[in-house]
Amino acid sequence: MQKFEKLSDRLFYLPPYQKTDRPILAAVVGEKQTLIIDAGNSSDHAKLFNEQLAAHQVYGDILILTHWHWDHVFGLSEMNMPSIANSLTYDNIKKLQKYSWDDGALEQRVESGIEIPFCADAIKLELGKNREISIPDPTILFDHQLKLNLGGITCHIEHLGGDHSPDSNIVYIPEEKALFLGDCLYSNMYAEKWHYTYEQMNRLLNKIESFEANIYFLSHHPAPLTKQQFSSFANLLRTSAELTKKHQGELNAITSEMSSQFGRELNEDDLEIITYFINGFFQ
């Protein structure tokens, strides 16, 4: 299902699994402690990751949640270690703790707009019929930034927010020149129309590009991006945002100018991103 990857003696990750919306899980290994990035979308997901880490004689000591969405927190109990979250993530986890996850409750929340069909379907597929979800309170709370010294390697955690989820955090490991972005560059899914906004994207990209990184992890991308690959992705996002603003959300004008700038026909992924910005422009 998922092939465990070792990038260095200090950096391990388990790739995402699209079918049940499993995000990347990662471990940053220091001389004294190991930081786990995200808890997974189920006990099975967390257990798989822990077992594959153990095969490399690596064991987690503390965990950081990139944000509150179910696919990043449902494995927290199985991880069984102290966890770090910003205050917004904590507040949203307190809401999740009150929910029932059976079919009827899920469908009711979808109808009321609290949950989205995509997530409800993935929850059913990942967890099957047994959905006794226990999400413990995060242990350590912060508001803006936090720096961890794991022994010979450091992790800079920063709350950036964004369209996808206002509580989104990133994790930067300068010794590895690695940047974990969580879901912060994905669209707002908890809306009538999935969308990006010019203001949030411009702010996020300016901040992300200020880090000296050679490898970028986005939680639901199949593999980490090189610096060149991320630059290309960022250019697509930035250009889509700028042209949407310039052409006041007019699809044909946006696609025509973007195709001319890129010197190629736009593909399905390009058009999806443009559509998200148009949705955000008219929200």
N, C-alpha and C positions, 0 to 999 in steps of 0.2 A: 504493500500500500504506500509506504513512505520510506525513502532511503535515508538513513541517518548520515549526516555529513560532518566530517572533521576538517575545519579549515586551517587550524593550527593547534598547538598544544594548549592554547588558551581560549579557543573559540569553536563551539560545536552548535549544530542546529538540526532540527527536524523539519523538512519542508512542509508546506501546506498540503491539504487534501481537499480539493474543490467540492467533491460530491457531498460531503457533510459539513463543509465550511470550516474545516480545521485550519487555524492560522499557523504560521511559523512559531516554533518554540526554540529557545536558544539558551546556551549556558556560556557564561564568561568565567573562566577558571583562573583564580588567583592563587598565590602561594599559601594564603590563610583561609580564604573563603571563596565560594562559587555563587555567582548571581544567576538566577534563572529569570528569563524574560518571558512573561505571560504564563498563565496556568493551564491553558488548553480549554477545549469546549466540552470536555466530559472527563469522568474518572478514567475511562479507557484510554483517552488521548494522553492524559497526564501519566498514567501507568506505563504506556508504551515508551514515552520519552524517558522516564526515570530508569526503566529497564535497559534502554540502549545506552544511556549515560553510564550506568553501573558497569556495563560491559567494557567501558574504557576506564574503570576505576574512578569515575567522577560522580560526586554526590552534591546536590544542591544544599545551600545553607540559608539563603534568603532570596526572595522573589520580588520582582517589580511588575506591576500591572500597567500595561500601556493605556488602557481605558476600560470602561465598565461593561462593554457589550458581552453578551452571553458566551460567545465563542472564545473569549479571552479569560473568563472567570469561573466557568462551571467546573473546572478541574482543580480549583484551589484547595478544597478539602483533601483530595488525594495527594496533592503536593506536600502537605503537612510540614510547612515551615513558615517562619515569619514572613510577612508580605508588606510591601511598600505601595502606597497609592496616594494620589493627591486628594484633596478634600472633596472635589467634585465627584471623583470616582467613588469615594467612600459613601457619599450621599446617595448615589444611584444604586450602589450595591445594597444599601439598606432598603431601598424600594424593591429590588429583585427578591430579597429574602422573604418578602410577604406574599409573593405570588405562588399560585399553584400552576403546575406544568402539564396537567392532563389535557387531552384533546379539547374538551369543552372549554376549559379556562383559556387555552391558547386561542381558540377560535373566537371567543368573546373579546379578547384583547385585540385581535386582528380587526374585528368589526368596529371596535371603538377607536381604532387608530393608534392604540398604545403599542401594538406589535405589528410587524410587517409579515406578509405571507412568505416571503423568501426565508426569513429566520424561523418562522413557525415550522415550515416544511423541513428545514435542515435539522431543527431540534428533534423532530419526530424520527428522522432517519438516523441521526447519530445516537440517540438515547433509547430508541425502540419504545416498548410499552412501559418499561420501568423508569419512571422519571421522578424519583425522590431526590431532588436537588438540594444540597446543603452548601451554602456559600458562607464561609466564616468571615468575620470582620477583618479587614486589613489591619496589620499590626502597627505600622509606622506611617504617619500622615505628614505630608508636606504641602506647600502651596505653590512655590515657584521653581526652585532648583534644589538639587541634592547631589552631593558628591560622595561616592563610596570608594574606599581604598581596600581592595581585596587582597593586597599583598603583591607588589610588583606590577599591578595593573589597576587602573582606575576606571570608574564608570560615572559619567556626568549625566544626570537625569534632569530633564527640563520639561515643564508643562508648556506646551505650545498651543493646544486647542486646535481649531480648524472646523471646516464644514462638517466633516464626518461625525465628530463628537467633540464637544467643547472641553472635555477633560483630557484630551490626548496628550501623552507624554512621548518624548523621544529619549533614546539612550545612546550616548556617544562614548566610544572606547578609543581614546587617542593613541594608545600604544599599538593598537591594531588598525588604526585609521578606519574604523568600522562605525557605521551609524544605523541604529535600529529606529525606523520611523513608525512602527505600528501601522495603524490605519489612517494616519493623519492626512495623507494625500488622496484618500478616497472620498467619494461623494457623500452628501447627506442622504441617507436612506430612509430616515424617519421623517418623511415629508410626503405630501401628496404626489409630488414629482421629484425623483432623485435629482440632486443639483449640486453645483459648485457656485461660489460667488467670487467675483473679481477681487474684492478686498481681502478676503481670507486667503485665497490662493497666492496673491502677490506677497502678502505678509509672510506666509509660511515658506515660500520659495526663497525669499530674501534671507530668512533666518537659516534655513537648511543649508543654503549655499555658502554660508559663513563658516561652516565647519570644514576642517581639512580631512576629508574622507576619500578613501579609494574603493570602498565597498558599501553598498546601501541595501538594507533589508526592508522590504515592504511586506507586511504580514501575509498577504494573499497572493503575492507574486510567486511563481513556481521556483524561482532561483534568485539569489541576490544579484544586484545590478553592479556592474563595474562603474567607474567614474564616467566613462564615455557613454555608457548605456543610460545612466541616470541623467546626464546632461541632456541627452536626446529626449528623454521622457519629460524632464522639466521644461525643455523648450516647447514641447507640444502643449503642455498645460499652460505655460505663460502666453504663448501665441494665441491659443484658443480664448483665453481670458481677455487679452488685449483686443483681439478682433471682434469679440462679442460686444465689448464696450464701444469700440469704434463704430460698428455697424448697427448698434442698437438692437441686437438680437436677431438680425435678418439673416436667415440661414444661407440663402444663395450667395449673398455678398461675402459672408464669412468663409464659406467653403471655397469660393472662387479665388479669393485673395490668399488663403492658406495654401491651396494647391499650387498657386503661382510662386509663393515664397519657398515652398518645400521642393518644387520642381518635380512633382509626382502626383499621381491620382491619390486621393484620400482613401484610406481603408476603413473597415468597419469600426475598429477601435478609435480612430480619429473622430469619426462621426458621432460615436457615443459620447466622447468627451465634450465635443462641441455642443451636443444636445443638452448635456448637464449644465453647461454654462448658460445656454439660452434659457433653460428652465429657471436657473437662479436669477437671471436678468429680469424675468417677468414675474418672479414670485411676489 
